[in-house]
Amino acid sequence: MNYMLKKTKYSFLSILSISEEIEPQSLQKLSLKSVKRALDLFSPAHDQLAPPDPESKKIRLSHKFQVAFGGVEPVSKQSIRRAEYNNEQIASSNALAALPGPEGAKQGKALVVGPTLPPRSLNDNTVHAGKSTTILPAFGSSSERNLSTCALMPSRWPRPEWHAPWKNYRVIQGHLGWVRSVAFDPRNEWFCTGSADRTIKVWDVASGVLKLTLTGHIGQVRGLAVCNKDAYMFSAGDDKQVKCWDLEQNKVIRSYHGHLSGVYCLALHPTLDVLLTGGRDSVCRVWDIRTKMQNFALSGHDKDVCSVFTRPTDPQVVTGSHDSTIKFWDLRYGRTMTTLTNHKKAVRAMALHPTENAFVSASADNINKFSLPKGEFCHNMLSQQRAIINAVTVNEDGVMVTGGDNGSLWFWDWKSGHSFQQAEAIVQPGSLESEAGIYAACYDQTGSRLVTCEADKTIKMWKEDENATPETHPLNFRPPKEIRRF
């Protein structure tokens, strides 16, 4: 019995001793201990930096050099002597400027400012800006690199081509309301305009004489398109109606029903018998021209769809909306391919370049240019029109025109984004000053004549000034200081 009591007493004391050893140890201390053991086991040198890798350092430095001095070529002594020999009449301000310091004198590297050279493409190594060409030094010591980066870097954007200024040579009157849309005949013999007076008028291109007036809409006509294959013309308006006109009989032969509100834009596919319309119901609808059936309802925009154009290859449909987005659509499945969110305000107008795989979108915040088919951002325009832009069009010569709601008509160089002319629409007698707005613009099939539809109920025709030369109208271009434009 005593033995059993002693054994029980000893076991109880051992349990108490174990509990006394474990209890003071908190859970936090135990976790810290385990973490320390793991660090000691797997990272014995955790307090030391990793050894430098010369290969990664070389790659990193070469990448930095490429980003900072991508368009720079080194200068040799022979090229400096050749530049001095060929340009003896250069002013002293454009002479050779040696770098300060002993290193610059020792290595013979310099900043060379030479004469005017013809503009070159973006792939060239030499950088042109204004009337001088600046060549930065080769990569030398750290002091030389700091000096070269502190120097003023010229713009990498190309110098714009010279274009003759455009002038207004004809004003056509005949509509009783705002002129909202325009389309040209494929044979370039006539063009049609749609107005807020609910009529469509056909005009002769050469003389500007009214040839025909079509009535049938009960709302203002917002979109027009002429078919290249058949003698058909398509119109869309605020009355929710989309009509197909037979130009041989001058009457409506088909109507496409399905829009829940006004139709703002209209486009024809270049190869398929497909018609696309977008409107206030935030949907771009795809119609079969022959059967009047709706193939797709391209839904995805949050607000009005006010601009659309089509291409024969992907993306076959591009739409712009008041929700400040641009969407690329695939007609095979009726799905969105890409959504561009570069704009901050409503995209009211877009135009596809006739020869290049690029398009331009106009908004109140800026005018952006994108490449196709991926929709990569190229650049925006160098200046801002500061108006709500309702119309934009481009011809093959690279002259882009944008029209604003304040009557401003700006002409741009397509490649550089430079505005070489800024015109103002003159309000006709009897109209208010607030009616100086441009709602539509279109080139003819040759790109030599421009037609603008305005809020003073007139149609204005423009052409290039034949007597203008680069001497009489010089190109006033100042390259931007920043390298990238957003």
VENDA-V174356 format. One record per pair of residues at least 6 apart in sequence whose C-alpha atoms are under 6 Angstrom apart, sorted by the first residue. I is the first residue (numbers start at 0). J is the second residue. Records with the same first field share a line. If there is no record, write none. Layout:
I=J / J
//
This chain:
70=124
71=124
73=136 / 137
93=112
95=111
96=110
97=109
98=109
109=136
110=135
111=134
112=132 / 133
113=132
114=131
115=130 / 131
128=153
154=478 / 479 / 480 / 482
157=415
159=415
163=463 / 467
164=463 / 464
165=462 / 463 / 464
166=461 / 462
167=460 / 461
168=461
169=459 / 460
170=458 / 459
171=457 / 458
172=457
174=456
175=196
176=194 / 195 / 196 / 456
177=194 / 195 / 454 / 456
178=193 / 194 / 452 / 453 / 456
179=193 / 194 / 221 / 438 / 439
180=192 / 193 / 221 / 222 / 439
181=191 / 192
182=190 / 191 / 223 / 224
183=190
184=190
185=227
187=444
188=204
189=202 / 203 / 204
190=201 / 202
191=200 / 201
192=199 / 200
193=199 / 220
194=219 / 220
195=219
197=216 / 217 / 218 / 219 / 220
198=213 / 214
199=212 / 213
200=211 / 212
201=210 / 211
202=208 / 209 / 210
217=238
218=236 / 237 / 238
219=236 / 237
220=235 / 236
221=235 / 236 / 263
222=234 / 235 / 264 / 265
223=233 / 234
224=232 / 233
225=232
230=246
231=244 / 245 / 246
232=243 / 244
233=242 / 243
234=241 / 242
235=241 / 262
236=262
237=261 / 262
238=261
239=258 / 260 / 261 / 262
241=254 / 255
242=253 / 254
243=251 / 252 / 253
244=250 / 251 / 252
255=291
259=280
260=279 / 280
261=278 / 279
262=277 / 278
263=277 / 278 / 305
264=276 / 277 / 305 / 306
265=275 / 276
266=275 / 308
267=274
268=309
272=288
273=286 / 287 / 288
274=285 / 286
275=284 / 285
276=283 / 284
277=283 / 304
278=303 / 304
279=303
281=300 / 302 / 303 / 304
282=297 / 298
283=296 / 297
284=295 / 296 / 297
285=293 / 294 / 295
286=292 / 293 / 294
301=322
302=321 / 322
303=320 / 321
304=319 / 320
305=320 / 347
306=318 / 319 / 348
307=317 / 318
308=317
309=315 / 316
314=327 / 328 / 329
316=327 / 328
317=326 / 327
318=325 / 326
319=325 / 346
320=346
321=345 / 346
322=345
323=342 / 343 / 344 / 345 / 346
324=339 / 340
325=338 / 339
326=337 / 338
327=335 / 336 / 337
328=334 / 335 / 336
345=362
346=361 / 362
347=389
348=361 / 389 / 390
349=359 / 360
350=358 / 359 / 392
351=358
352=358 / 393
353=395
356=371
357=369 / 370 / 371
358=368 / 369
359=367 / 368
360=366 / 367
362=388
363=386 / 387
366=379 / 380
367=379
368=377 / 378 / 379
369=375 / 376 / 377
378=484
380=416
381=416 / 417
386=403
387=403 / 404
388=402 / 403
389=403 / 438
390=401 / 402 / 438 / 439 / 440
391=400 / 401
392=399 / 400 / 441
393=399
394=446
397=413
398=411 / 412 / 413
399=410 / 411
400=409 / 410
401=408 / 409
402=408 / 437
403=437
404=436 / 437
405=435 / 436
406=423 / 424 / 435 / 436 / 437
407=422 / 423
408=421 / 422 / 423
409=420 / 421
410=418 / 420
411=417 / 418 / 419
426=435
430=455
434=454 / 455
435=454
436=453 / 454
437=452 / 453
438=452 / 453
439=451 / 452
440=450 / 451
441=449 / 450
442=448 / 449
448=461 / 462
449=460 / 461
450=459 / 460
451=458 / 459
452=458
//
